[in-house]
Amino acid sequence: MRGVEKGEEVGIARAGRPVARLVPLPPPRRLGLLRGRLAVPEDFDAPLPEEVLAAFEGGG
């Protein structure tokens, strides 16, 4: 187990045949790293213009 804590993979075998592998977990993600750096416009969820909708529907 100490090897896994240090970042190593450890194999587990039964009668000489591999049955499992212990691997270290990835580091936890840090939430909020971009807080205050991005701005969402007020009209973010406003309807798209007709020409953009047409392009999505294959008419543009």
MARNUMI-780714 format. One record per atom (N, C-alpha, C): x, y, z; residue in three letters; atom name. Coordinates in steps of 0.02 Angstrom, whole numbers, plus 50000, padded with zeros to 5 digits. Each point is the difference from the previous one (the first is absolute). Layout:
+-------+-------+-------+--------+-------+
:  east : north :    up : residu : atome :
+-------+-------+-------+--------+-------+
:     X :     Y :     Z :    ALA :    CA :
...
+-------+-------+-------+--------+-------+
***
This chain:
+-------+-------+-------+--------+-------+
:  east : north :    up : residu : atome :
+-------+-------+-------+--------+-------+
: 50041 : 49940 : 50000 :    MET :     N :
: 49959 : 50060 : 50000 :    MET :    CA :
: 50043 : 50063 : 50000 :    MET :     C :
: 50057 : 49998 : 50032 :    ARG :     N :
: 50041 : 50060 : 50003 :    ARG :    CA :
: 50024 : 50020 : 49930 :    ARG :     C :
: 50011 : 49949 : 49958 :    GLY :     N :
: 50021 : 50014 : 49931 :    GLY :    CA :
: 49947 : 50039 : 49963 :    GLY :     C :
: 49937 : 49980 : 50008 :    VAL :     N :
: 49945 : 50035 : 49968 :    VAL :    CA :
: 49995 : 50072 : 50026 :    VAL :     C :
: 50011 : 50009 : 50064 :    GLU :     N :
: 49999 : 50067 : 50029 :    GLU :    CA :
: 50053 : 50044 : 49968 :    GLU :     C :
: 50055 : 49969 : 49978 :    LYS :     N :
: 50054 : 50038 : 49969 :    LYS :    CA :
: 49991 : 50007 : 49924 :    LYS :     C :
: 49946 : 49972 : 49973 :    GLY :     N :
: 49986 : 50007 : 49929 :    GLY :    CA :
: 50012 : 49938 : 49958 :    GLY :     C :
: 50020 : 49946 : 50031 :    GLU :     N :
: 50014 : 49938 : 49963 :    GLU :    CA :
: 49936 : 49960 : 49989 :    GLU :     C :
: 50000 : 49958 : 49948 :    GLU :     N :
: 49947 : 49952 : 49990 :    GLU :    CA :
: 50021 : 49934 : 50033 :    GLU :     C :
: 49953 : 49965 : 50031 :    VAL :     N :
: 50014 : 49937 : 50033 :    VAL :    CA :
: 49953 : 49948 : 49973 :    VAL :     C :
: 50028 : 49943 : 49977 :    GLY :     N :
: 49959 : 49946 : 49975 :    GLY :    CA :
: 49983 : 49950 : 50055 :    GLY :     C :
: 49941 : 49971 : 49995 :    ILE :     N :
: 49978 : 49949 : 50048 :    ILE :    CA :
: 49986 : 49936 : 49960 :    ILE :     C :
: 50029 : 49945 : 50023 :    ALA :     N :
: 49993 : 49937 : 49964 :    ALA :    CA :
: 49973 : 49945 : 50045 :    ALA :     C :
: 49967 : 49952 : 49969 :    ARG :     N :
: 49977 : 49940 : 50035 :    ARG :    CA :
: 50028 : 49940 : 49961 :    ARG :     C :
: 50037 : 49959 : 50034 :    ALA :     N :
: 50032 : 49941 : 49970 :    ALA :    CA :
: 50042 : 50021 : 49939 :    ALA :     C :
: 50033 : 50057 : 50005 :    GLY :     N :
: 50044 : 50023 : 49947 :    GLY :    CA :
: 49965 : 50034 : 49942 :    GLY :     C :
: 49934 : 50006 : 50002 :    ARG :     N :
: 49963 : 50033 : 49946 :    ARG :    CA :
: 49976 : 50068 : 50024 :    ARG :     C :
: 50013 : 50053 : 49961 :    PRO :     N :
: 49978 : 50067 : 50020 :    PRO :    CA :
: 49923 : 50003 : 50004 :    PRO :     C :
: 49976 : 50029 : 50055 :    VAL :     N :
: 49927 : 50007 : 50009 :    VAL :    CA :
: 49979 : 50072 : 50012 :    VAL :     C :
: 50047 : 50043 : 50021 :    ALA :     N :
: 49982 : 50070 : 50014 :    ALA :    CA :
: 50062 : 50043 : 49997 :    ALA :     C :
: 49988 : 50065 : 49995 :    ARG :     N :
: 50055 : 50048 : 50000 :    ARG :    CA :
: 49980 : 50060 : 50043 :    ARG :     C :
: 50041 : 50018 : 50047 :    LEU :     N :
: 49988 : 50060 : 50040 :    LEU :    CA :
: 50039 : 50057 : 49968 :    LEU :     C :
: 49964 : 50054 : 49988 :    VAL :     N :
: 50032 : 50059 : 49970 :    VAL :    CA :
: 49984 : 50061 : 50042 :    VAL :     C :
: 50045 : 50048 : 50002 :    PRO :     N :
: 49986 : 50060 : 50039 :    PRO :    CA :
: 49943 : 50040 : 49968 :    PRO :     C :
: 49962 : 50033 : 50041 :    LEU :     N :
: 49947 : 50044 : 49974 :    LEU :    CA :
: 50030 : 50064 : 49973 :    LEU :     C :
: 49968 : 50029 : 49949 :    PRO :     N :
: 50024 : 50065 : 49977 :    PRO :    CA :
: 49989 : 50053 : 50054 :    PRO :     C :
: 50038 : 50054 : 49998 :    PRO :     N :
: 49989 : 50052 : 50050 :    PRO :    CA :
: 49930 : 50029 : 49993 :    PRO :     C :
: 49970 : 50021 : 50055 :    PRO :     N :
: 49933 : 50029 : 49996 :    PRO :    CA :
: 50000 : 50065 : 49960 :    PRO :     C :
: 49946 : 50011 : 49963 :    ARG :     N :
: 49994 : 50062 : 49962 :    ARG :    CA :
: 49985 : 50058 : 50046 :    ARG :     C :
: 50030 : 50055 : 49985 :    ARG :     N :
: 49987 : 50060 : 50040 :    ARG :    CA :
: 49946 : 50041 : 49965 :    ARG :     C :
: 49944 : 50009 : 50033 :    LEU :     N :
: 49945 : 50037 : 49971 :    LEU :    CA :
: 50010 : 50075 : 50010 :    LEU :     C :
: 49975 : 50039 : 49953 :    GLY :     N :
: 50001 : 50072 : 50007 :    GLY :    CA :
: 50065 : 50033 : 49979 :    GLY :     C :
: 50042 : 49965 : 49962 :    LEU :     N :
: 50064 : 50030 : 49980 :    LEU :    CA :
: 49991 : 50062 : 49956 :    LEU :     C :
: 49946 : 50003 : 49962 :    LEU :     N :
: 49989 : 50056 : 49954 :    LEU :    CA :
: 49950 : 50051 : 50028 :    LEU :     C :
: 49981 : 49992 : 50062 :    ARG :     N :
: 49951 : 50046 : 50030 :    ARG :    CA :
: 50025 : 50072 : 49993 :    ARG :     C :
: 49957 : 50042 : 49973 :    GLY :     N :
: 50018 : 50070 : 49993 :    GLY :    CA :
: 50038 : 50016 : 49936 :    GLY :     C :
: 50020 : 49949 : 49962 :    ARG :     N :
: 50038 : 50011 : 49938 :    ARG :    CA :
: 49957 : 49996 : 49937 :    ARG :     C :
: 49942 : 49970 : 50006 :    LEU :     N :
: 49956 : 49992 : 49943 :    LEU :    CA :
: 49935 : 50037 : 50014 :    LEU :     C :
: 49970 : 50024 : 49947 :    ALA :     N :
: 49936 : 50035 : 50007 :    ALA :    CA :
: 49949 : 49969 : 49953 :    ALA :     C :
: 49941 : 49987 : 50024 :    VAL :     N :
: 49946 : 49974 : 49959 :    VAL :    CA :
: 49956 : 50059 : 49981 :    VAL :     C :
: 49991 : 50012 : 49934 :    PRO :     N :
: 49959 : 50057 : 49980 :    PRO :    CA :
: 49927 : 49992 : 50022 :    PRO :     C :
: 49967 : 50056 : 50008 :    GLU :     N :
: 49929 : 49999 : 50022 :    GLU :    CA :
: 49956 : 49962 : 49951 :    GLU :     C :
: 50016 : 50004 : 49935 :    ASP :     N :
: 49958 : 49968 : 49949 :    ASP :    CA :
: 50025 : 49930 : 49982 :    ASP :     C :
: 50036 : 49967 : 50045 :    PHE :     N :
: 50028 : 49934 : 49988 :    PHE :    CA :
: 49948 : 49950 : 49974 :    PHE :     C :
: 49941 : 50001 : 50030 :    ASP :     N :
: 49949 : 49951 : 49982 :    ASP :    CA :
: 49945 : 50030 : 49955 :    ASP :     C :
: 50015 : 50055 : 49968 :    ALA :     N :
: 49952 : 50031 : 49954 :    ALA :    CA :
: 49994 : 49957 : 49937 :    ALA :     C :
: 49943 : 50003 : 49966 :    PRO :     N :
: 49992 : 49962 : 49938 :    PRO :    CA :
: 50053 : 50021 : 49949 :    PRO :     C :
: 50020 : 49951 : 49959 :    LEU :     N :
: 50050 : 50013 : 49948 :    LEU :    CA :
: 49968 : 50037 : 49942 :    LEU :     C :
: 50040 : 50039 : 49963 :    PRO :     N :
: 49973 : 50033 : 49940 :    PRO :    CA :
: 49978 : 49948 : 49949 :    PRO :     C :
: 49953 : 50019 : 49957 :    GLU :     N :
: 49971 : 49954 : 49951 :    GLU :    CA :
: 50054 : 49970 : 49955 :    GLU :     C :
: 50050 : 50040 : 49978 :    GLU :     N :
: 50050 : 49973 : 49954 :    GLU :    CA :
: 50044 : 49947 : 50035 :    GLU :     C :
: 50011 : 50006 : 50064 :    VAL :     N :
: 50038 : 49950 : 50037 :    VAL :    CA :
: 49958 : 49936 : 50008 :    VAL :     C :
: 49937 : 50007 : 50017 :    LEU :     N :
: 49956 : 49942 : 50005 :    LEU :    CA :
: 49996 : 49963 : 49934 :    LEU :     C :
: 49994 : 50038 : 49946 :    ALA :     N :
: 49997 : 49969 : 49933 :    ALA :    CA :
: 50063 : 49960 : 49984 :    ALA :     C :
: 50057 : 50027 : 50020 :    ALA :     N :
: 50064 : 49965 : 49988 :    ALA :    CA :
: 50001 : 49933 : 50038 :    ALA :     C :
: 49975 : 49999 : 50061 :    PHE :     N :
: 49997 : 49938 : 50039 :    PHE :    CA :
: 49953 : 49950 : 49969 :    PHE :     C :
: 49947 : 50024 : 49969 :    GLU :     N :
: 49950 : 49956 : 49970 :    GLU :    CA :
: 50015 : 49982 : 49928 :    GLU :     C :
: 50059 : 50019 : 49976 :    GLY :     N :
: 50020 : 49982 : 49933 :    GLY :    CA :
: 49975 : 50046 : 49946 :    GLY :     C :
: 49972 : 50056 : 50018 :    GLY :     N :
: 49974 : 50046 : 49950 :    GLY :    CA :
: 50044 : 50060 : 49988 :    GLY :     C :
: 50059 : 50001 : 50030 :    GLY :     N :
: 50040 : 50060 : 49996 :    GLY :    CA :
: 50057 : 49994 : 49954 :    GLY :     C :
+-------+-------+-------+--------+-------+
***
